[in-house]
Amino acid sequence: MRYEVLITQGAERDLEELYDHIAEFDSPEKADYVLNRLLEVAERLATFPDRGPHPKELQALGIREYRQTFFKPYRLIYRVIGKQVFIYLIADGRRDMQSLLSRRLLGA
């Protein structure tokens, strides 16, 4: 069974910001490479999305609806609802993920 993978507006903004940052501080070629790898990782969620681990920052709060996958150092945070996978956040895992996840997913 294949799931439909959907990228939320917030995650699309994340991709745009990551791309712009890498293009400015490294190179447009590197930005293209990272963007392509992140989209490949996202598309792989169409098969077996439940195998991704729960983000430890959310698990510590007792929240187990979200999962994550990686293209190091980047983390894609997603949720499976029915036959769809919603990607909510794409971020550099070296950031303060607790604050970022709280703001984006929990509205804190």
N, CA, C and O atoms as a MOPAC input file, in Angstrom:
PM7 MOZYME 1SCF
protein

 N      0.83400 1    -1.18000 1     0.00000 1
 C      0.00000 1     0.00000 1     0.00000 1
 C      0.88400 1     1.25100 1     0.00000 1
 O      1.88500 1     1.32600 1     0.71200 1
 N      0.49200 1     2.21400 1    -0.80400 1
 C      1.22000 1     3.48600 1    -0.86100 1
 C      0.40300 1     4.57700 1    -0.19800 1
 O     -0.82100 1     4.63300 1    -0.31500 1
 N      1.11700 1     5.43500 1     0.49800 1
 C      0.51200 1     6.58400 1     1.14000 1
 C      0.75100 1     7.82000 1     0.27900 1
 O      1.73200 1     7.89000 1    -0.46100 1
 N     -0.13700 1     8.77500 1     0.37800 1
 C      0.05000 1    10.05600 1    -0.28700 1
 C      0.87300 1    10.94900 1     0.64700 1
 O      0.51500 1    11.12000 1     1.81200 1
 N      1.95400 1    11.50700 1     0.14900 1
 C      2.82500 1    12.35900 1     0.95700 1
 C      2.51000 1    13.81500 1     0.62300 1
 O      2.58400 1    14.23600 1    -0.53100 1
 N      2.15700 1    14.57300 1     1.66200 1
 C      1.78900 1    15.97800 1     1.49000 1
 C      2.70500 1    16.84500 1     2.34900 1
 O      2.96000 1    16.53300 1     3.51300 1
 N      3.19000 1    17.92200 1     1.77200 1
 C      4.05600 1    18.85200 1     2.48800 1
 C      3.22100 1    20.07300 1     2.85400 1
 O      2.67000 1    20.73800 1     1.97700 1
 N      3.12700 1    20.36600 1     4.14800 1
 C      2.33500 1    21.50800 1     4.59900 1
 C      3.00400 1    22.81700 1     4.17900 1
 O      4.16800 1    22.83600 1     3.77900 1
 N      2.24600 1    23.90400 1     4.27800 1
 C      2.80900 1    25.21500 1     3.93200 1
 C      4.00900 1    25.55500 1     4.80500 1
 O      4.98900 1    26.12500 1     4.32500 1
 N      3.93300 1    25.20400 1     6.09100 1
 C      5.05400 1    25.46900 1     6.99100 1
 C      6.30700 1    24.73400 1     6.55300 1
 O      7.40100 1    25.29700 1     6.56900 1
 N      6.14700 1    23.47000 1     6.16000 1
 C      7.30200 1    22.68600 1     5.70800 1
 C      7.82000 1    23.19900 1     4.36400 1
 O      9.02300 1    23.14900 1     4.10700 1
 N      6.92500 1    23.69100 1     3.50600 1
 C      7.37600 1    24.29100 1     2.24400 1
 C      8.22100 1    25.53100 1     2.51600 1
 O      9.23700 1    25.75400 1     1.85700 1
 N      7.79800 1    26.33700 1     3.48800 1
 C      8.58900 1    27.51600 1     3.87400 1
 C      9.95400 1    27.08300 1     4.41200 1
 O     10.97800 1    27.70100 1     4.12500 1
 N      9.94000 1    25.99800 1     5.20300 1
 C     11.20600 1    25.47500 1     5.71900 1
 C     12.15700 1    25.13800 1     4.58000 1
 O     13.33400 1    25.49800 1     4.61700 1
 N     11.64300 1    24.44800 1     3.56900 1
 C     12.47200 1    24.07200 1     2.42000 1
 C     13.02800 1    25.30200 1     1.71100 1
 O     14.20600 1    25.34300 1     1.35600 1
 N     12.18100 1    26.29800 1     1.50900 1
 C     12.61700 1    27.52200 1     0.83700 1
 C     13.71100 1    28.22300 1     1.63500 1
 O     14.70800 1    28.67500 1     1.07100 1
 N     13.51900 1    28.31200 1     2.95500 1
 C     14.51100 1    28.97600 1     3.80400 1
 C     15.82900 1    28.20300 1     3.82800 1
 O     16.90300 1    28.80200 1     3.76700 1
 N     15.74800 1    26.87100 1     3.91800 1
 C     16.96500 1    26.05600 1     3.88500 1
 C     17.70000 1    26.24200 1     2.56300 1
 O     18.91700 1    26.42800 1     2.53600 1
 N     16.95000 1    26.18900 1     1.47600 1
 C     17.54400 1    26.34600 1     0.14800 1
 C     18.25300 1    27.69500 1     0.03800 1
 O     19.40700 1    27.76700 1    -0.38400 1
 N     17.55200 1    28.76200 1     0.42200 1
 C     18.12700 1    30.10400 1     0.31900 1
 C     19.38200 1    30.23400 1     1.17400 1
 O     20.37400 1    30.82500 1     0.74700 1
 N     19.33400 1    29.68500 1     2.37100 1
 C     20.47900 1    29.76200 1     3.28100 1
 C     21.69500 1    29.02800 1     2.70300 1
 O     22.80700 1    29.55700 1     2.70800 1
 N     21.47400 1    27.81600 1     2.21000 1
 C     22.58200 1    27.03400 1     1.65400 1
 C     23.11800 1    27.69700 1     0.38900 1
 O     24.33100 1    27.75500 1     0.18800 1
 N     22.22600 1    28.19800 1    -0.46300 1
 C     22.66500 1    28.85600 1    -1.70000 1
 C     23.50100 1    30.09200 1    -1.39100 1
 O     24.47800 1    30.37000 1    -2.08700 1
 N     23.12500 1    30.83000 1    -0.35700 1
 C     23.86000 1    32.05100 1    -0.01200 1
 C     25.19700 1    31.75400 1     0.65500 1
 O     26.20600 1    32.38100 1     0.32900 1
 N     25.21300 1    30.80300 1     1.58800 1
 C     26.42000 1    30.58300 1     2.39000 1
 C     27.30000 1    29.43400 1     1.89900 1
 O     28.42500 1    29.27100 1     2.37100 1
 N     26.79300 1    28.63500 1     0.95500 1
 C     27.61200 1    27.57600 1     0.36200 1
 C     27.60200 1    27.77100 1    -1.15000 1
 O     28.46200 1    28.46000 1    -1.69800 1
 N     26.62600 1    27.16200 1    -1.82300 1
 C     26.51900 1    27.35400 1    -3.27300 1
 C     25.13000 1    26.92300 1    -3.73700 1
 O     24.47900 1    26.11500 1    -3.07500 1
 N     24.67700 1    27.45200 1    -4.86200 1
 C     23.38600 1    27.01100 1    -5.41000 1
 C     23.38800 1    25.51200 1    -5.74100 1
 O     22.35700 1    24.85000 1    -5.61900 1
 N     24.53900 1    24.97900 1    -6.15900 1
 C     24.62400 1    23.55600 1    -6.47400 1
 C     24.39700 1    22.70700 1    -5.22300 1
 O     23.68600 1    21.70300 1    -5.26600 1
 N     25.00500 1    23.11600 1    -4.11600 1
 C     24.82200 1    22.40000 1    -2.85300 1
 C     23.36500 1    22.51400 1    -2.39600 1
 O     22.79700 1    21.54900 1    -1.88300 1
 N     22.76500 1    23.68500 1    -2.58000 1
 C     21.35900 1    23.88600 1    -2.21200 1
 C     20.46000 1    22.96500 1    -3.04000 1
 O     19.51700 1    22.37600 1    -2.51200 1
 N     20.75000 1    22.84200 1    -4.33500 1
 C     19.98100 1    21.91800 1    -5.18900 1
 C     20.11600 1    20.48800 1    -4.69600 1
 O     19.13000 1    19.75500 1    -4.61700 1
 N     21.34100 1    20.09200 1    -4.36400 1
 C     21.59800 1    18.73300 1    -3.89200 1
 C     20.80700 1    18.44000 1    -2.61600 1
 O     20.13300 1    17.41400 1    -2.52400 1
 N     20.88900 1    19.34000 1    -1.63100 1
 C     20.18800 1    19.13000 1    -0.36900 1
 C     18.67900 1    19.09400 1    -0.59500 1
 O     17.99300 1    18.23300 1    -0.04300 1
 N     18.15600 1    20.01100 1    -1.39400 1
 C     16.71700 1    20.03000 1    -1.68100 1
 C     16.27700 1    18.71600 1    -2.32200 1
 O     15.26300 1    18.14400 1    -1.92300 1
 N     17.02100 1    18.23900 1    -3.29900 1
 C     16.66900 1    16.98400 1    -3.96600 1
 C     16.69300 1    15.80600 1    -2.99800 1
 O     15.79900 1    14.96000 1    -3.03000 1
 N     17.70400 1    15.74200 1    -2.14200 1
 C     17.77400 1    14.63900 1    -1.15900 1
 C     16.60700 1    14.71500 1    -0.17600 1
 O     16.01100 1    13.68800 1     0.15000 1
 N     16.27300 1    15.91500 1     0.29900 1
 C     15.15400 1    16.05600 1     1.23700 1
 C     13.83900 1    15.62100 1     0.59200 1
 O     13.01400 1    14.97600 1     1.23900 1
 N     13.64300 1    15.97100 1    -0.67400 1
 C     12.41600 1    15.56200 1    -1.37300 1
 C     12.39300 1    14.05400 1    -1.59500 1
 O     11.32500 1    13.44400 1    -1.54300 1
 N     13.54200 1    13.44500 1    -1.83900 1
 C     13.60800 1    11.98800 1    -1.96800 1
 C     13.24900 1    11.30800 1    -0.65400 1
 O     12.50000 1    10.33100 1    -0.64300 1
 N     13.77900 1    11.82100 1     0.45300 1
 C     13.47300 1    11.26800 1     1.77000 1
 C     11.97600 1    11.39500 1     2.03900 1
 O     11.35000 1    10.46700 1     2.55100 1
 N     11.41200 1    12.53600 1     1.69600 1
 C      9.97300 1    12.74900 1     1.89000 1
 C      9.17300 1    11.74400 1     1.06700 1
 O      8.21000 1    11.16200 1     1.56500 1
 N      9.55900 1    11.54200 1    -0.16700 1
 C      8.80500 1    10.63400 1    -1.03800 1
 C      8.89500 1     9.18600 1    -0.57100 1
 O      7.96900 1     8.40700 1    -0.79900 1
 N      9.98900 1     8.81700 1     0.07500 1
 C     10.11800 1     7.45200 1     0.59800 1
 C      9.09200 1     7.15300 1     1.68500 1
 O      8.83700 1     5.99000 1     1.99700 1
 N      8.50700 1     8.19000 1     2.25900 1
 C      7.48200 1     7.98700 1     3.27700 1
 C      6.20400 1     7.40000 1     2.69300 1
 O      5.31500 1     6.98900 1     3.43900 1
 N      6.10300 1     7.35600 1     1.37500 1
 C      4.92700 1     6.77300 1     0.73300 1
 C      4.82400 1     5.27500 1     1.01200 1
 O      3.74900 1     4.68900 1     0.88600 1
 N      5.93600 1     4.66200 1     1.38800 1
 C      5.92500 1     3.24300 1     1.76700 1
 C      6.44600 1     3.11600 1     3.19400 1
 O      7.52300 1     3.62300 1     3.51000 1
 N      5.71200 1     2.46400 1     4.02700 1
 C      6.08700 1     2.19500 1     5.42400 1
 C      6.40800 1     3.44600 1     6.24600 1
 O      7.47200 1     3.50500 1     6.86300 1
 N      5.53000 1     4.44000 1     6.27400 1
 C      5.83600 1     5.64400 1     7.04100 1
 C      5.86000 1     5.40800 1     8.54900 1
 O      6.44000 1     6.20700 1     9.28400 1
 N      5.24600 1     4.33400 1     9.01700 1
 C      5.19700 1     4.07300 1    10.45700 1
 C      6.52800 1     3.59800 1    11.02900 1
 O      6.65400 1     3.45900 1    12.24500 1
 N      7.50800 1     3.35000 1    10.19200 1
 C      8.78400 1     2.86200 1    10.71800 1
 C      9.65600 1     3.99000 1    11.28600 1
 O     10.65000 1     3.72000 1    11.95900 1
 N      9.29600 1     5.23300 1    11.02300 1
 C     10.08300 1     6.34800 1    11.55500 1
 C      9.91700 1     6.46800 1    13.05900 1
 O      8.81500 1     6.27700 1    13.57500 1
 N     10.99600 1     6.78100 1    13.77500 1
 C     10.89600 1     6.91900 1    15.23200 1
 C     10.13500 1     8.17900 1    15.62600 1
 O      9.99500 1     9.11100 1    14.83400 1
 N      9.64800 1     8.19000 1    16.86200 1
 C      8.99100 1     9.37300 1    17.40800 1
 C     10.06600 1    10.37600 1    17.83000 1
 O     11.09000 1     9.98000 1    18.38700 1
 N      9.84800 1    11.66900 1    17.57300 1
 C     10.82600 1    12.66000 1    18.04700 1
 C     10.91900 1    12.62900 1    19.57000 1
 O      9.90300 1    12.69300 1    20.26100 1
 N     12.13400 1    12.53200 1    20.08500 1
 C     12.31100 1    12.39600 1    21.53600 1
 C     11.78700 1    13.60500 1    22.28800 1
 O     11.34300 1    13.48300 1    23.43000 1
 N     11.83300 1    14.77400 1    21.65700 1
 C     11.34600 1    15.98900 1    22.30500 1
 C      9.83600 1    15.92500 1    22.54700 1
 O      9.33800 1    16.44000 1    23.54800 1
 N      9.11900 1    15.29300 1    21.62900 1
 C      7.66500 1    15.15900 1    21.79600 1
 C      7.32600 1    13.95500 1    22.65900 1
 O      6.38500 1    13.99300 1    23.45100 1
 N      8.09000 1    12.89800 1    22.50300 1
 C      7.86100 1    11.68900 1    23.29300 1
 C      7.98700 1    11.99900 1    24.78800 1
 O      7.25400 1    11.44100 1    25.60400 1
 N      8.91500 1    12.88500 1    25.14100 1
 C      9.08800 1    13.27300 1    26.53800 1
 C      7.84600 1    13.95800 1    27.09300 1
 O      7.62600 1    13.97200 1    28.30400 1
 N      7.02800 1    14.53000 1    26.19300 1
 C      5.78100 1    15.18200 1    26.60200 1
 C      4.58800 1    14.22900 1    26.49500 1
 O      3.44800 1    14.62900 1    26.73400 1
 N      4.85200 1    12.97500 1    26.13600 1
 C      3.78400 1    11.99700 1    25.98900 1
 C      3.06400 1    12.07300 1    24.65400 1
 O      1.98700 1    11.49800 1    24.50100 1
 N      3.64200 1    12.77500 1    23.68300 1
 C      3.03400 1    12.93600 1    22.36100 1
 C      3.66200 1    11.93500 1    21.41100 1
 O      4.86600 1    11.96700 1    21.16000 1
 N      2.82400 1    11.03900 1    20.88200 1
 C      3.33500 1     9.97800 1    20.01100 1
 C      2.64900 1     9.97100 1    18.64500 1
 O      2.72400 1     8.97400 1    17.92600 1
 N      1.98900 1    11.05300 1    18.28200 1
 C      1.32000 1    11.10600 1    16.97700 1
 C      2.27900 1    11.41100 1    15.83300 1
 O      1.99200 1    11.11800 1    14.67300 1
 N      3.41400 1    11.99800 1    16.17200 1
 C      4.36100 1    12.43500 1    15.15000 1
 C      5.53700 1    11.47200 1    15.06400 1
 O      5.90500 1    10.81400 1    16.03700 1
 N      6.11100 1    11.41300 1    13.87600 1
 C      7.29600 1    10.60000 1    13.63000 1
 C      8.31300 1    11.46600 1    12.89600 1
 O      8.03300 1    12.61100 1    12.53800 1
 N      9.49100 1    10.90400 1    12.67900 1
 C     10.51600 1    11.65800 1    11.97900 1
 C     11.34200 1    10.75300 1    11.08700 1
 O     11.43000 1     9.54300 1    11.29400 1
 N     11.93400 1    11.36800 1    10.10400 1
 C     12.91700 1    10.71000 1     9.26000 1
 C     14.02600 1    11.72500 1     9.03600 1
 O     13.86800 1    12.90400 1     9.35100 1
 N     15.14100 1    11.27000 1     8.49400 1
 C     16.33000 1    12.10900 1     8.47200 1
 C     17.01400 1    12.13500 1     7.11200 1
 O     16.99400 1    11.16000 1     6.36100 1
 N     17.60900 1    13.26100 1     6.82600 1
 C     18.70400 1    13.41200 1     5.87800 1
 C     19.66800 1    14.29600 1     6.65400 1
 O     19.58100 1    15.52300 1     6.60900 1
 N     20.58800 1    13.65100 1     7.36600 1
 C     21.44100 1    14.32000 1     8.34800 1
 C     22.10700 1    15.55300 1     7.75800 1
 O     22.64400 1    15.50200 1     6.65100 1
 N     22.07500 1    16.65000 1     8.48400 1
 C     21.57300 1    16.83700 1     9.84300 1
 C     20.09600 1    17.25100 1     9.88900 1
 O     19.60800 1    17.68300 1    10.93400 1
 N     19.39200 1    17.12400 1     8.77700 1
 C     18.02200 1    17.61400 1     8.69800 1
 C     17.02200 1    16.56400 1     9.17400 1
 O     17.19900 1    15.36200 1     8.97500 1
 N     15.97100 1    17.06300 1     9.80600 1
 C     14.90700 1    16.19200 1    10.31300 1
 C     13.58700 1    16.59200 1     9.65500 1
 O     13.26400 1    17.77500 1     9.55200 1
 N     12.84300 1    15.59800 1     9.22000 1
 C     11.50300 1    15.81100 1     8.68800 1
 C     10.53200 1    15.23900 1     9.71500 1
 O     10.57600 1    14.04600 1    10.01700 1
 N      9.66200 1    16.08000 1    10.24700 1
 C      8.69000 1    15.66700 1    11.25100 1
 C      7.34600 1    15.53300 1    10.54600 1
 O      6.90000 1    16.45100 1     9.85700 1
 N      6.71200 1    14.38900 1    10.72500 1
 C      5.48200 1    14.11000 1     9.99000 1
 C      4.48400 1    13.35400 1    10.84800 1
 O      4.79000 1    12.88400 1    11.94400 1
 N      3.28800 1    13.25800 1    10.31000 1
 C      2.20600 1    12.53800 1    10.98000 1
 C      1.44800 1    11.74400 1     9.92800 1
 O      1.18600 1    12.23900 1     8.83100 1
 N      1.10200 1    10.52300 1    10.26600 1
 C      0.32700 1     9.66400 1     9.37000 1
 C     -1.13200 1     9.74800 1     9.80000 1
 O     -1.47100 1     9.47100 1    10.95100 1
 N     -1.98400 1    10.13300 1     8.86300 1
 C     -3.42700 1    10.20200 1     9.11200 1
 C     -4.10300 1     9.45400 1     7.97100 1
 O     -4.09200 1     9.89800 1     6.82200 1
 N     -4.69200 1     8.30800 1     8.31100 1
 C     -5.30800 1     7.47600 1     7.27200 1
 C     -4.27000 1     7.01800 1     6.27600 1
 O     -3.27600 1     6.39700 1     6.65100 1
 N     -4.49000 1     7.31300 1     5.02100 1
 C     -3.58300 1     6.91700 1     3.93900 1
 C     -2.70600 1     8.08000 1     3.48700 1
 O     -2.13500 1     8.05500 1     2.39700 1
 N     -2.60500 1     9.10300 1     4.34400 1
 C     -1.81600 1    10.27400 1     3.99000 1
 C     -0.72000 1    10.51800 1     5.02900 1
 O     -0.88300 1    10.24400 1     6.21800 1
 N      0.39600 1    11.04200 1     4.53400 1
 C      1.52200 1    11.43500 1     5.37900 1
 C      1.66300 1    12.94600 1     5.24000 1
 O      1.90500 1    13.45300 1     4.14500 1
 N      1.51200 1    13.66100 1     6.34900 1
 C      1.63600 1    15.11000 1     6.35600 1
 C      2.98100 1    15.49000 1     6.96100 1
 O      3.25900 1    15.17800 1     8.11900 1
 N      3.81000 1    16.16200 1     6.17600 1
 C      5.10300 1    16.63200 1     6.67100 1
 C      4.87800 1    18.04400 1     7.20300 1
 O      4.47300 1    18.94400 1     6.46800 1
 N      5.15000 1    18.22000 1     8.49800 1
 C      4.88300 1    19.48900 1     9.17000 1
 C      6.11100 1    20.36500 1     9.33700 1
 O      5.99700 1    21.58800 1     9.41500 1
 N      7.28000 1    19.75200 1     9.39100 1
 C      8.47200 1    20.51400 1     9.72800 1
 C      9.68700 1    19.87800 1     9.07400 1
 O      9.84900 1    18.65800 1     9.09400 1
 N     10.53700 1    20.71300 1     8.49500 1
 C     11.82000 1    20.27600 1     7.94600 1
 C     12.84600 1    21.25200 1     8.49600 1
 O     12.81900 1    22.43900 1     8.17100 1
 N     13.75300 1    20.75000 1     9.33300 1
 C     14.68100 1    21.65600 1    10.00500 1
 C     16.02100 1    20.98900 1    10.24900 1
 O     16.14100 1    19.76500 1    10.28600 1
 N     17.01100 1    21.82800 1    10.41200 1
 C     18.33500 1    21.36600 1    10.80000 1
 C     18.23800 1    20.86000 1    12.23500 1
 O     17.87100 1    21.61400 1    13.13600 1
 N     18.55900 1    19.61000 1    12.44600 1
 C     18.44100 1    18.99300 1    13.75600 1
 C     19.37500 1    19.57200 1    14.80800 1
 O     19.25500 1    19.23600 1    15.98600 1
 N     20.29500 1    20.43000 1    14.41000 1
 C     21.20600 1    21.06100 1    15.36800 1
 C     20.57100 1    22.28300 1    16.03200 1
 O     21.13600 1    22.86500 1    16.95800 1
 N     19.38700 1    22.66200 1    15.54600 1
 C     18.67000 1    23.80000 1    16.14200 1
 C     18.04100 1    23.37600 1    17.46600 1
 O     18.07200 1    22.20000 1    17.82800 1
 N     17.47900 1    24.32700 1    18.17500 1
 C     16.74500 1    24.04800 1    19.40200 1
 C     15.40400 1    23.43300 1    18.99700 1
 O     14.40400 1    24.13300 1    18.83800 1
 N     15.40900 1    22.12800 1    18.83500 1
 C     14.22500 1    21.44000 1    18.32200 1
 C     13.05500 1    21.47200 1    19.30900 1
 O     11.89700 1    21.49200 1    18.89300 1
 N     13.34800 1    21.47700 1    20.60200 1
 C     12.26900 1    21.52000 1    21.59700 1
 C     11.41300 1    22.76800 1    21.38400 1
 O     10.18700 1    22.67300 1    21.33000 1
 N     12.03700 1    23.92000 1    21.26300 1
 C     11.30900 1    25.17500 1    21.05700 1
 C     10.61400 1    25.19400 1    19.70600 1
 O      9.45700 1    25.60100 1    19.59800 1
 N     11.32200 1    24.75300 1    18.68100 1
 C     10.76600 1    24.74600 1    17.33800 1
 C      9.53100 1    23.84000 1    17.25000 1
 O      8.50600 1    24.23300 1    16.69200 1
 N      9.63300 1    22.64500 1    17.79500 1
 C      8.49800 1    21.71600 1    17.77000 1
 C      7.34000 1    22.24600 1    18.60100 1
 O      6.18200 1    22.10700 1    18.20800 1
 N      7.63300 1    22.83900 1    19.72300 1
 C      6.57700 1    23.38700 1    20.57400 1
 C      5.81600 1    24.48900 1    19.84600 1
 O      4.58600 1    24.52800 1    19.87300 1
 N      6.55200 1    25.37800 1    19.19800 1
 C      5.90000 1    26.48700 1    18.46000 1
 C      5.10200 1    25.96900 1    17.28200 1
 O      3.94400 1    26.34300 1    17.09800 1
 N      5.71500 1    25.11000 1    16.48300 1
 C      5.09800 1    24.71100 1    15.21800 1
 C      3.97400 1    23.70600 1    15.41000 1
 O      2.91400 1    23.84600 1    14.79900 1
 N      4.18300 1    22.69700 1    16.24200 1
 C      3.21600 1    21.62100 1    16.33200 1
 C      2.22800 1    21.77700 1    17.48000 1
 O      1.09200 1    21.31100 1    17.39800 1
 N      2.66200 1    22.43200 1    18.54600 1
 C      1.81600 1    22.52100 1    19.72400 1
 C      1.24500 1    23.92200 1    19.91900 1
 O      0.46500 1    24.14600 1    20.84400 1
 N      1.62500 1    24.86600 1    19.05800 1
 C      1.10100 1    26.21500 1    19.14100 1
 C      1.53100 1    26.97300 1    20.38800 1
 O      0.86800 1    27.92200 1    20.80500 1
 N      2.64000 1    26.55000 1    20.98000 1
 C      3.10800 1    27.20100 1    22.22200 1
 C      3.94700 1    28.41900 1    21.92200 1
 O      4.42100 1    29.08400 1    22.84200 1

